[in-house]
Amino acid sequence: MKKLYPSAAAALAGIVKDGQLMAVGGFGLCGIPEALIAALRGTGVKDLTVISNNAGVDGFGLGQLLESRQIKRMISSYVGENKEFERQYLAGELELEFTPQGTLAEKLRAGGAGIPAFFTKTGVGTLVAEGKELREFDGETYVMERALVPDVALVKAHRADKSGNLQFRYTARNFNPAAAMAGRITVVEVEEIVETGAIEPDQVHLPGIYVHRIVLNAHPEKRIEKRTIRETAAA
């Protein structure tokens, strides 16, 4: 199966639709599929439910899709750093399913593993558990969380071979492997594409069976979300 596509727009053609459930890898601006997000904005699809740790920043990453009003609902664990996110939510224009970070990661992992639901202590006794099944195990109360299986997952990796085997780089790995495994269709943006077999088996972080489409973005912008510089002590 041909997995390489000439552009981000071509990689999304025919698979994105209004009202879809989508997962987008990344943590803040670290490891986000920049070109795929921009291409998704260009499609004009709307009423999306987006699973992502947070929603980028104003004007970049998923913040672009908030500005264009293409996101109807966010499933997130962090809502800071984005004034438009805050404005839309407080105005009742954006729905939010606020999810503890570990639970969000496990919901994606479970979806990719074919596990429909799991129990966790996180959130018991809070708004997170409202309306969900509670069960006692060994004298402790747990809340049942449903897995997430997005229609489309947009993922960033450092390198791919032509069969879709992936390598991630340092902390940019974050939510990307789990999102890739969970997606019914997974589209990956990479900085380098090599021949099949060029990546040592022990260096494959995610096998190509989870990857359906690949697009090259050799020079991503890689913005820093918040730069902190230590002042130099006077001589």
N, C-alpha and C positions, 0 to 999 in steps of 0.2 A: 504494500500500500504506500502510495506517495505521501510523504508527510511534510515535505518542504514547500513553502509558499513564498512568492516573491515580495510580498509586503504584508504589513499588519492588516490592511483593509481586505486583501485577498484571503487572508487566513480566517477572517470573521465572516466572509461572504457565505450566505446560505444557512448559517447556524445560529445567528442571533435574532431574537424576535421580541416584540413587546410583551411585557408581563413575565419574563423569565426569572428564575432563581439562578443567580450567578455568584460564584466564588471568585475572589480576587486575592492573590497572594501578596505578601508584603507585611511590613510592620512599620507604621508611620510612612516614611518615604524610602525605607531600606528594603530592597528586593522587590520593588513594585514593577509590574510590566508596563513601563511608561508608554511605549509605542502602541500596545494593544488597547490601553485605556483611551488614548487619543483617537485611535481608530474607532473604538466603540462609540465615542462621542460623535464622530463623523457619520455613523450609521443612522443616528436620529432615533434609535429604539428608545422606548419610554416605559414607564410603570415597572421598572426593574426592582426586584428585591436583591440586594447585594450583601453577601457574606464577606466581611473583611474585619480585621482587628480594629481598624478605625477607617477614616475616610479622607486620608491625605491631608493636604492643607489647602487654604483658599487659592484657587487658580491652578493647582497642580495635583497630579494623581487623581484619585476619585473626587477630589474637590471640583474638578472640571465638570463631572457628571452631575454634581449637586447644583452648580451654577446654571447648567443647561436644563435643569429640572427633569432629568431622565431617571432619577432614582426616586422610587415611591417609598421604599422601606429599607432600613439598614438592620442587619444582624451583626452587632459589634460588641466589643468589650471596652472600648475607649472612645470618648467623644470630644477630647480636647484638641487644641491646635487649629480648629477650623470654625471660624466665626459664622460662615454661611450655614454649616451644619447646625450650630447652636441656634441661629436665627430661625431656620426652617422648623426645627423641632419645637421650639418655644411658641412659634406661631401656629402650630398644629398642621404644618404643611408636609411634614416628614414623619413617617412612622418609625419607631425604634424598638427592636427587641434587644434589650441590654443583657448581655451574656457574660458571665465570668470568663476570664481569658483561658484558663485551663479547660473549662467546660467547652468553650468554643473550639479549641484545638481537638478535643476528644470527640465532639460531634462530627467534625470533618473526618477524623481518623476512622471512627466507627462507620461512617457512610462509605468510605473507601474499602473497608474490610467486610462490608455486607452485614454489619450488626445494626439492627433497626433501632435499638434503644439501650441505655445503660443507666445504672444508679450511681449517684454521687452525693456526698454530704454537703458539697458546696452549694450555698444558697438556701439551705433548709432554714425556715423561720424568717425568711425575707420575702420581698416582692418577687424575687426570682422564682420562688416555688409556688406562687399563687396559681391555682387552677391545674396543677400537675399532680400526678400520682405520687403519694408518699408510701414508703414501705420500711418496715423495721427489720434489720439484720443484726443479730448478736447484741441486741439492746440499744442499737443506734438507729436514728431515723435518716433515711436517704430519700432523695427526690429523683424521679425518673426523667431523663432527658432523651429526646428523640434525636436520632442521627440526622445529618444533613447530606443530601445528595443533589447538588446543583445541576441544572440543565447544562451549563457551560462553566468551565473553570479557566481563568486567565492567570498564567503563571510566569514567573521570571526565574530563569536558571542561568548559570554562567556559560556552560558548554553543553552541546548536544551532538551526538553522532546522527547519521542519517536514518537510523532506525528509531531514534527518539530516546535513547538512553541518556540520562541527564547527570550533570555534575552541578552542584550548587557551591557558592563561595562564601565561607565564613558565616556571619550572622544574617546574610541575605537569604539563607536557607529558610529560616523562620517558618511561616505558615505555608510556604510554597509546596513542599511535598504532600502534605495532607490535603491541600486544595486540589492538587493534581490527581491524587488517587480517588478523591470523592466525585469529581466531575464526570458526568455522562459523556461529555465531549471536553477534552482538555487541549487548550491552545497554549503553546509555550514560546516565550520570547527569549532569545539567547544572544550572547555576545560573540560566540564562536560556534561554527559547525564543522565537524571533522568526519572523516570516513568511518563507517561502521567497523568496529574492532580497534579503533585508535585509542579508545578509553579502556584502560585496564579494568577487568571485571571487578576487582576489589575497590576501584575508584568510582564505580557507578552508584550514585546515591539514589536514583529512582529508575527502575527499568522502563524501557520504551513501550511496554504493553499498556501503560497508562497514558501515553501521549498520542494524540491524533493529528495535530498540526504544529508545525514549527515555523517561526519567522526569525530572521536575523536582524538584530539591532546592534551593530558593532560598536556604536559610540553613544550609549545612553547618557542623558544629562546627569543622572545621579545626584540630585539636589540633596543638600543637608537640611534636615528639618529645623534644627536649632543649633547654631554654631556658638560654642562657648570658648572664649580665649582667655587664658590666664595672663594677667598683667605681669610684665617683666619687672622684677625688683630693681629699684634704683641702684646704680653702681656705687 
